[in-house]
C-alpha cells in the first residue's frame, strides 16, 4: 500500500526499478506486480487456470497465485546442505556439476577491496553474498511469478564466516535502503553510470530473468569496503524444493495469517494460510512465511527480515542437528545445485563442497543475524543506513571481530601495542637449543606482519626448543621485514640462543627487561604465508593492530543467535 513505511509510494511493492546507461537513458527494469490473476479472481471473472463459478478454497488459492517479492531464505539451504555432498559418489558429482550455473566474471568490478590475508595455516575469513531471486522464469512462475518477467533481490544477506570458522554473522541489507550503485555491466555488454538508488535495484539492472548478481556484488563491495569472496543466488523453485528435501522447517507466527495478508489485492480476509504459533512449513507454505509482510506489525520489510532471520536460524539448526539419510541426500543436493547461480569461484561441485565443508564447525550460538543499522527517511518512505553505526559494523567484520567483541582471527586479543617487559630471567650458560636449561628463559613473541597466526607458530617453535615462550599478540608495527630479537643487557647470551632458531634474525639490545621476539616477513615467507611484496594491510583488516569501535546497542541488542527461540523477535512495529 502506498505510503506505508518501508514501502515507497514511488518505489514500493508495485513500482519498477531503473538504472541508467552510459548514454543516460533509462534502462527498463522488470515490472513489479503480476496480480492480474488475483484481480480477475477477486472480480469473479476467472482467468487462466481459474476454476468454475462457485470457487471455494481452490478459487481463493488461485486468486492469490501471484507471489510478489517472495523472500528466498537460502543461506543454509544453499551452503549448509552442501556439506552432505561429501558422501556422494563420482556419478553424483558429475550430475551435480552439470546443474551449476555461474555468472560472467567480466561483470565483476575491477576496482575492488583487497582480499583478506590468510594466517600461517591458510585460514582466513570468507564473505559470502546470499541473494534470493524472485525470477519469474521457468517453473518459478507457478510458485510466485504471475505474468511478470525479470528478477528482483528482495532478500540479500552478507554472510561473514570468521577466520576461525567457528563463528559467522549474516547481515541483512534492507531492500529499499538508498545506496550508491556503481557502474554495472548490462547484458548487451555496455556499462551503466553510477548513481544512488534503492539497494534492490542493483539486481534488476538489465531486466533479465536471471537478474544481475554481479551488480549486487559490486554494490555490496562499494557499500561496505569488504571484498565478497563468493556470491550465491537461489530462486523460488530451489527454495521450495530444498525446504521439502529437509522435511520442512519449524517456524512461529505471533498471529494467524490469511489469504488477504499474503495478497492484499484480494480485498478480503480469505481462508487461513498459516495458523498462529509454532508449525512446520515447506514448499509453498515456506514461501508464504518468508514473503509475508502484511498482517503483522507495521507491515514493513524490517519485520519481514526478522522472520527471515528466524527461518534461516531454524533451517540451520535442523541441518546441523538431524542431518539427512542417504535416501534424502541426492534429491537435496540435486535441488540445491539446480537452483544455484554462483560466482565463477564456486562454479563446480568440488568448489561448492569445499565451501560447504568449511562451515561444519560453526556452533549455532555463534551463528548470528543482524540488520544493517537503518532509519526511515523523512523525505519519503525508504530507508537510509545510519552513519557512523553502519561503518562500525563493516569495520568490525574487517577486523574479524564478532558483534559481541570477540576476536575470531585465531590470534590472542587485547595484546599490548608494543613489546611488554617480561620478568627478567636469570642468565644461563651457553647451551644448545632444546636443553632443559632453556625452560628458565622467558620469551614474549609478537607478530610484526599482517599475516595472521605467525606469533603462535613462532611460540610453538620456541616451546619445542624448551624455551618458556608466550604469544603476546600483535607488535606496534606490521612492517617488520626481518625477525628481530630484542633483549636486555643481562639476556644477551640467551637472546643469541633464541636467535639461532630464526635464521637471519637481527639482535637488538633494549631498555626493556627480558627477551622479545618480533617475527617479520622473513618468517612469514619461510612458513609459506607471504603476502604480495609491498602490500599493506587494509584499514581494520584482520591482523592489524587495534580493535574496532564497539557496536551500538541498537545492533547488538537486536541480534539473533541461531539457537534463539523461534517465536522470539519475529516482527517489528505495531498495527496490522
NORDAGI-V622909 format. One record per pair of residues at least 4 apart in sequence whose C-alpha atoms are under 7 Angstrom apart, sorted by the first residue. I is the first residue (numbers start at 1). J is the second residue. D is the distance in Angstrom with one decimal. If there is no record, write none. Layout:
i->{I;I}
j->{J;J}
d->{D;D}
This chain:
i->{2;2;2;2;3;3;3;3;5;5;6;6;6;6;7;7;7;7;7;7;8;8;8;8;10;11;11;13;14;14;15;16;16;16;16;17;17;18;18;18;18;18;19;19;19;20;20;20;20;20;20;21;21;21;21;21;21;22;22;22;27;28;29;29;29;29;30;30;30;30;30;31;31;32;33;34;34;34;34;35;35;35;36;37;37;37;38;38;38;38;38;38;38;39;39;39;40;40;40;40;41;41;41;41;42;42;46;46;50;50;51;51;55;55;56;57;58;59;60;60;61;64;64;65;65;66;66;66;67;67;67;68;69;69;69;70;70;70;70;71;71;71;71;71;72;72;72;72;72;72;73;73;73;74;74;74;74;75;75;75;76;76;76;76;76;77;77;78;78;79;80;81;82;82;82;82;83;83;83;84;85;85;86;88;88;89;90;91;92;93;93;94;95;96;96;96;96;97;97;99;99;100;100;100;100;100;100;101;101;101;101;102;102;102;102;102;103;103;103;103;105;107;107;107;108;108;109;112;112;113;113;113;113;114;115;116;116;116;117;117;118;118;118;118;118;119;119;119;119;119;119;119;120;120;120;120;120;120;123;124;125;125;125;126;126;126;126;127;127;127;127;127;127;127;128;128;128;128;128;128;128;129;129;129;129;129;129;129;130;130;130;130;130;130;131;131;131;131;131;131;131;132;132;132;132;132;132;132;133;133;133;133;133;133;133;134;134;134;134;134;135;135;135;135;135;135;135;136;136;136;136;136;136;136;136;137;137;137;139;140;140;140;140;141;141;143;143;149;150;150;150;150;151;151;151;151;151;152;152;152;152;153;153;154;154;155;156;156;157;157;157;157;158;158;158;159;159;159;159;160;160;160;161;161;161;161;162;162;162;162;162;162;163;163;163;164;164;164;165;165;165;165;166;166;166;167;167;167;168;168;168;169;169;169;170;170;170;171;171;171;171;172;172;172;173;173;175;175;175;176;176;176;176;176;177;177;177;177;177;177;178;178;178;178;178;178;179;179;179;179;180;180;180;181;181;181;181;181;181;182;182;182;182;183;183;183;183;184;184;184;185;185;185;185;186;186;186;186;187;197;201;202;202;203;203;203;203;203;204;204;205;207;212;213;214;215;216;217;217;218;219;220;221;221;221;221;224;226;230;230;231;231;232;232;232;232;233;233;233;234;234;234;234;234;235;235;236;237;238;238;238;238;239;240;240;240;240;240;241;241;241;242;242;242;242;243;243;243;243;243;244;244;244;245;245;245;248;248;248;249;249;249;249;249;250;250;250;250;250;251;251;251;251;251;252;252;252;252;252;253;253;253;253;254;254;255;255;256;256;256;257;257;257;257;257;257;258;258;258;258;258;258;258;259;259;259;259;259;259;260;260;260;260;260;260;261;261;262;262;262;281;281;282;283;284;285;286;287;288;290;290;292;293;293;293;293;294;294;295;295;296;296;297;297;297;297;297;297;297;298;298;298;298;298;299;300;301;302;302;303;303;303;303;304;304;305;306;306;306;306;307;307;307;308;309;309;310;310;310;311;312;313;313;313;314;314;314;315;316;317;317;317;318;319;324;324;325;328;329;330;331;332;333;334;335;336;342;342;343;346;346;347;348;349;350;351;352;353;354;362;362;363;364;364;364;365;365;365;366;367;367;368;368;368;368;369;369;369;370;370;370;370;372;373;373;373;373;373;374;374;374;374;375;375;375;375;376;376;376;376;377;377;377;377;385;386;387;388;389;389;390;391;392;392;392;392;393;393;394;395;395;395;396;396;396;397;398;398;398;399;399;399;399;400;400;400;400;401;401;401;401;402;402;402;403;403;404;407;409;410;411;411;411;412;415;415;415;416;417;417;417;418;418;419;419;421;421;421;422;422;423;423;424;424;425;425;425;425;427;427;427;428;430;431;433;433;434;434;434;435;436;438;438;439;439;439;440;441;441;442;442;442;442;443;443;443;443;443;443;444;444;444;444;444;444;444;445;445;445;445;445;445;445;445;446;446;446;446;446;446;446;446;446;447;447;447;447;447;447;447;448;448;448;448;448;448;448;448;448;449;449;449;449;449;450;450;450;450;451;451;452;453;454;454;455;455;455;455;456;456;457;458;459;459;459;459;460;461;462;462;462;463;463;463;474;476;480;480;481;481;481;482;482;482;482;483;483;483;483;483;483;483;484;484;484;484;484;484;485;485;485;485;485;485;485;485;485;485;486;486;486;486;486;486;486;487;487;487;487;487;487;487;487;487;487;488;488;488;488;488;488;488;488;489;491;491;491;492;493;494;495;495;496;499;519;520;521;521;522;523;524;524;524;525;525;531;537;537;540;551;551;552;553;554;555;560}
j->{7;8;9;12;7;8;9;381;300;381;300;301;381;382;11;12;13;300;381;382;12;380;381;382;15;15;16;32;32;33;32;29;30;31;32;29;201;26;27;28;29;201;26;27;205;24;25;26;27;192;193;25;26;27;191;192;193;191;192;193;206;207;204;205;206;207;149;150;151;204;207;148;149;148;68;66;146;147;148;39;66;146;40;41;47;63;42;63;64;65;66;265;266;43;265;266;44;45;46;47;45;46;47;63;63;266;50;51;59;62;55;59;59;60;60;61;62;63;64;270;65;259;263;144;146;144;145;146;143;144;145;144;134;154;291;134;287;290;291;132;154;155;290;291;132;133;155;235;236;239;132;308;312;78;132;234;239;79;130;312;80;81;312;315;316;81;242;82;336;356;356;319;333;352;353;356;353;356;357;329;333;353;353;92;93;93;94;95;96;97;349;98;99;100;334;337;349;348;349;337;338;337;338;340;341;347;348;340;341;342;347;341;342;343;344;347;341;342;343;344;344;184;185;214;214;218;218;221;227;221;225;226;227;227;227;124;125;541;124;451;122;123;124;451;452;123;124;451;452;453;454;529;451;452;453;454;527;529;163;163;161;162;163;160;161;162;229;158;159;160;161;228;229;230;158;159;160;228;229;230;231;157;158;159;228;230;231;232;156;157;158;231;232;233;153;155;156;157;232;233;234;153;154;155;156;233;234;235;151;152;153;233;234;235;236;151;152;153;235;236;140;150;151;152;209;210;235;140;141;145;148;149;150;151;209;141;149;209;237;144;145;236;237;145;146;236;284;209;207;208;209;211;204;208;209;210;211;200;203;204;211;200;203;175;200;175;172;173;170;171;172;173;170;171;172;168;169;170;171;168;169;170;165;167;168;169;166;167;168;400;408;409;408;409;410;408;409;410;358;359;361;362;361;362;363;362;366;367;366;367;368;367;368;369;368;369;370;369;370;371;372;370;371;372;371;372;198;199;200;198;199;200;382;383;198;199;382;383;384;385;196;197;198;199;383;384;196;197;198;199;195;196;197;194;195;196;197;202;219;194;195;218;219;191;192;193;194;191;192;215;189;190;191;192;190;191;205;206;206;201;205;215;216;211;212;213;215;216;211;212;212;211;216;217;218;219;220;221;228;222;223;224;225;226;227;228;394;398;343;345;342;343;340;341;342;343;340;341;342;238;239;339;340;341;239;339;240;241;242;335;336;339;243;244;282;283;284;287;245;283;335;246;332;335;336;247;248;249;282;283;248;282;283;328;331;332;280;281;282;280;281;282;314;315;278;279;280;281;314;278;279;280;311;566;277;278;279;566;567;276;277;278;567;276;277;276;277;274;275;276;261;272;273;274;275;295;262;269;270;271;272;273;274;263;269;270;271;272;273;264;266;267;268;269;270;294;295;288;292;294;285;286;286;287;288;289;290;291;292;307;308;304;299;300;301;304;299;576;299;576;571;576;303;571;572;573;574;575;576;572;573;574;575;576;576;304;305;306;572;307;570;571;572;308;571;309;310;569;570;571;311;570;571;312;313;369;314;566;570;315;316;317;562;563;318;562;566;319;320;321;364;562;322;323;328;329;329;332;333;334;335;336;337;338;339;340;346;347;347;351;352;351;352;353;354;355;356;357;358;366;367;367;561;562;563;561;562;563;561;561;562;559;560;561;562;559;560;561;555;558;559;560;390;385;386;389;390;555;383;384;385;386;383;384;385;386;381;382;383;384;381;382;383;384;390;390;391;392;393;552;394;395;396;548;549;551;397;551;398;399;540;548;400;401;548;401;540;541;542;540;541;542;548;407;408;409;542;405;406;407;408;406;407;408;551;556;556;413;542;453;452;453;473;473;472;473;474;420;474;475;476;475;476;475;516;512;513;514;513;514;513;514;513;514;440;441;442;514;490;491;494;494;493;435;465;497;438;465;466;466;466;466;467;466;467;468;468;467;468;467;468;469;515;468;469;470;515;516;517;469;470;471;472;515;516;517;455;459;470;471;472;516;517;518;455;471;472;473;474;475;517;518;519;454;455;473;474;475;518;519;474;475;477;478;479;480;518;519;520;478;479;480;520;521;478;537;543;544;529;543;543;457;458;524;459;471;473;519;460;471;461;462;463;469;470;471;464;465;466;467;469;467;468;469;545;545;520;521;520;521;522;505;520;521;522;505;506;518;519;520;522;523;505;506;507;517;518;519;495;499;505;506;507;508;515;516;517;518;507;508;509;510;515;516;517;491;492;495;508;509;510;513;514;515;516;492;509;510;511;512;513;514;515;509;495;514;515;496;497;498;499;515;500;505;523;524;525;530;526;527;528;529;530;529;530;535;541;544;544;555;556;556;557;558;559;564}
d->{6.8;6.6;4.5;6.9;6.6;6.2;5.3;6.6;6.0;5.3;4.8;5.8;5.7;5.6;6.9;4.5;6.6;6.9;5.8;6.4;4.4;6.5;4.7;5.5;6.1;4.9;6.8;6.8;4.8;5.2;5.7;5.9;6.2;5.3;5.6;5.3;5.4;6.3;5.8;6.0;5.2;6.7;6.0;5.3;6.1;5.4;5.6;4.9;5.6;5.4;5.7;5.7;6.6;6.4;6.4;4.0;5.7;6.2;5.1;5.5;6.6;6.3;6.0;6.6;6.7;4.8;6.0;4.5;6.5;6.7;5.2;6.1;6.8;7.0;6.9;6.1;4.7;5.1;5.3;6.3;5.6;6.4;6.1;6.1;6.2;6.2;6.0;4.2;5.6;6.9;7.0;6.8;6.4;6.1;6.8;7.0;6.1;4.9;5.5;6.1;5.8;5.0;7.0;5.1;6.7;5.7;5.0;7.0;6.7;6.7;6.1;6.0;4.3;7.0;6.4;6.2;6.1;6.0;6.6;6.8;6.4;6.9;5.7;6.7;6.9;5.1;5.7;4.5;6.8;3.6;6.0;6.2;6.3;6.1;6.5;6.3;6.5;6.7;4.2;6.2;6.1;5.4;5.3;4.8;4.4;6.8;6.4;6.9;6.7;6.3;6.7;6.2;6.2;5.5;6.9;6.6;6.7;6.1;6.1;6.7;4.5;6.8;6.6;6.7;5.6;5.9;6.5;6.9;5.9;5.3;5.8;7.0;6.7;6.8;5.6;5.0;6.2;4.7;4.9;6.8;6.6;6.6;6.9;6.0;6.9;6.3;6.5;6.5;6.1;5.9;6.5;6.2;6.7;6.9;6.2;6.2;6.2;5.4;5.0;5.6;4.9;5.4;6.1;6.2;6.7;6.4;6.7;6.5;4.9;6.3;6.8;5.1;4.6;5.3;5.6;5.8;6.8;6.4;5.7;6.6;6.2;7.0;5.4;5.8;5.4;6.4;6.0;6.9;6.7;6.9;5.7;5.8;5.0;6.3;6.1;6.5;6.8;6.8;6.3;6.1;5.0;5.1;4.5;6.3;6.2;5.4;6.5;5.2;3.8;4.9;7.0;6.8;7.0;6.4;5.4;5.9;6.5;5.4;5.6;4.3;5.5;4.5;4.0;6.0;5.1;6.6;6.2;6.8;5.7;4.6;6.2;5.2;5.3;6.6;5.9;5.0;6.4;6.0;5.9;4.8;5.6;6.0;4.7;6.2;6.6;6.2;4.6;6.2;5.7;5.2;6.3;6.1;5.1;6.1;6.2;5.9;4.7;6.7;6.2;4.7;6.5;5.6;6.7;5.1;6.5;5.8;5.3;6.0;6.2;5.7;5.0;6.4;5.9;4.8;7.0;5.3;5.5;6.6;6.0;6.1;6.6;5.9;4.1;6.7;5.5;6.4;6.4;5.4;4.9;4.5;6.3;5.4;6.3;6.5;6.6;6.4;6.8;5.7;6.7;6.3;5.9;5.5;5.4;3.5;5.6;6.7;6.8;6.1;5.2;4.9;4.1;6.7;6.0;6.7;5.2;6.3;5.1;6.7;6.0;5.6;6.8;5.5;5.9;5.5;6.2;7.0;6.1;5.9;5.9;5.3;4.6;6.2;5.5;5.1;6.7;6.9;5.7;4.2;6.3;5.5;5.3;6.3;6.1;6.2;4.4;6.7;7.0;5.6;5.8;6.0;6.0;6.8;6.2;5.1;6.9;5.6;5.9;5.7;6.8;6.5;6.6;6.3;5.5;4.2;6.4;5.5;5.0;5.9;6.4;4.9;6.4;5.6;4.6;5.5;6.2;4.7;6.4;6.0;5.2;5.4;6.2;6.3;4.6;6.1;6.4;5.9;6.7;5.3;4.9;4.9;5.8;6.6;5.6;6.0;5.5;5.5;6.2;4.4;5.4;6.6;6.5;5.4;4.7;6.0;6.2;5.8;5.4;5.8;6.3;5.8;5.5;4.3;6.4;5.6;5.5;5.8;6.6;6.5;5.3;4.3;6.6;6.8;6.1;6.0;4.9;5.0;4.6;5.2;5.3;5.3;6.0;5.7;4.4;6.5;5.4;5.8;6.9;5.2;6.1;6.6;6.5;5.6;5.2;5.4;4.6;5.7;6.2;5.4;5.5;6.1;6.1;6.8;6.7;6.1;6.1;6.1;6.2;6.3;6.9;6.2;6.0;6.0;5.2;5.4;5.8;6.6;5.8;6.9;6.0;6.7;5.5;5.3;6.5;6.0;4.6;6.9;5.5;5.0;6.2;6.2;6.8;5.4;5.0;6.7;6.3;6.0;6.2;6.1;6.0;5.9;6.3;4.6;6.3;6.5;6.7;4.1;6.4;6.9;6.2;6.3;6.0;6.4;6.0;6.0;6.5;6.6;5.3;6.7;5.0;6.0;5.5;5.2;5.8;6.6;6.8;5.3;5.7;5.1;4.5;5.2;5.4;6.4;6.5;5.8;6.9;5.6;4.3;6.5;6.2;5.7;5.6;6.1;6.4;6.1;4.9;4.2;6.2;6.0;5.0;5.2;4.9;6.7;6.7;5.8;6.1;4.4;7.0;5.9;4.4;4.2;6.2;6.1;5.7;5.1;6.2;6.8;6.8;6.1;5.9;5.5;4.4;5.0;6.9;6.1;6.2;4.9;5.6;6.4;6.1;5.1;5.6;6.4;5.5;4.6;5.6;5.2;5.3;7.0;6.1;6.9;5.4;5.0;4.6;6.5;6.1;6.2;6.3;6.0;5.9;6.6;5.6;6.4;5.1;6.3;6.6;5.5;4.5;6.8;6.5;4.6;6.7;5.1;6.9;5.8;5.3;4.8;4.4;5.1;5.5;6.5;4.9;5.2;5.3;6.0;6.7;6.8;6.1;6.5;6.3;6.5;6.5;4.3;4.4;6.3;6.9;6.2;6.3;6.6;5.1;6.1;6.1;4.8;6.7;6.2;6.1;6.3;6.2;6.0;6.8;6.1;6.0;6.2;4.2;6.9;6.3;6.8;6.9;6.3;6.0;5.8;6.8;7.0;5.7;5.2;6.0;6.4;6.4;6.2;6.1;5.8;5.9;6.1;6.2;6.0;6.2;6.4;6.0;6.3;6.5;5.2;5.6;6.9;6.3;6.0;6.1;6.3;6.1;6.1;6.4;6.7;6.8;6.5;7.0;5.1;5.5;5.3;5.8;5.5;6.7;5.7;5.6;6.5;5.4;4.5;6.2;5.6;5.1;6.5;6.8;6.7;4.8;6.6;6.2;5.7;5.5;6.3;5.4;6.7;6.5;5.6;4.3;5.1;5.7;5.5;6.4;6.5;6.5;6.0;4.6;6.3;6.1;5.8;5.4;6.0;6.6;5.8;6.4;6.3;6.5;6.7;6.5;6.1;6.1;7.0;6.3;6.2;6.5;6.6;6.2;6.1;5.8;6.0;6.2;5.4;5.5;6.0;5.3;4.8;6.3;4.8;4.8;4.6;6.8;6.4;5.7;5.8;5.7;5.7;5.3;4.6;5.6;5.1;6.5;6.7;7.0;6.5;6.9;5.8;6.5;6.7;7.0;6.1;6.7;5.7;5.8;5.0;6.4;6.9;6.8;5.9;4.8;5.4;4.7;6.5;6.8;5.5;5.3;6.5;6.1;5.4;6.7;6.2;5.6;4.8;6.6;5.7;6.3;6.4;6.5;5.9;6.7;6.7;6.8;6.3;5.4;6.5;6.8;4.0;5.1;6.6;6.3;5.4;4.8;5.4;4.8;5.2;6.6;5.7;5.8;6.6;4.7;5.7;6.9;6.2;4.6;6.3;5.1;5.6;7.0;5.9;5.1;6.1;5.8;6.5;4.7;6.2;5.8;6.4;6.1;4.9;5.4;5.8;4.7;6.0;5.4;6.5;5.5;5.1;5.3;5.3;6.1;4.7;6.4;6.1;4.9;6.2;4.8;5.5;5.7;5.3;6.6;5.2;5.9;4.4;6.2;5.2;5.6;5.4;5.2;4.1;5.8;6.2;5.8;6.2;5.7;6.2;5.0;6.1;6.9;6.2;5.4;6.4;6.1;6.8;6.1;5.9;6.6;6.8;6.3;5.8;6.4;6.3;6.2;5.7;6.3;6.0;6.1;6.7;6.6;5.4;6.2;5.0;6.2;6.0;6.1;6.9;4.7;6.2;4.9;4.6;6.2;6.1;4.6;6.0;5.5;4.8;6.5;5.6;4.3;4.3;6.7;6.7;5.5;4.9;6.0;5.9;5.2;6.5;6.7;6.6;6.9;6.1;4.8;6.1;7.0;5.8;4.7;6.5;6.1;4.9;5.6;5.8;5.7;5.1;6.5;5.8;6.3;6.3;6.5;5.0;5.3;6.8;5.7;4.5;6.5;6.8;5.8;5.2;6.0;5.9;5.0;5.5;6.8;6.7;6.0;6.3;6.9;6.3;6.6;6.3;6.0;6.5;6.3;6.1;6.1;6.6;6.1;6.9;6.2;6.3;6.4;5.2;5.2;5.7;4.7;6.7;6.3;6.7;6.4;6.6;6.8;6.6;5.3;6.3;6.4;6.6}
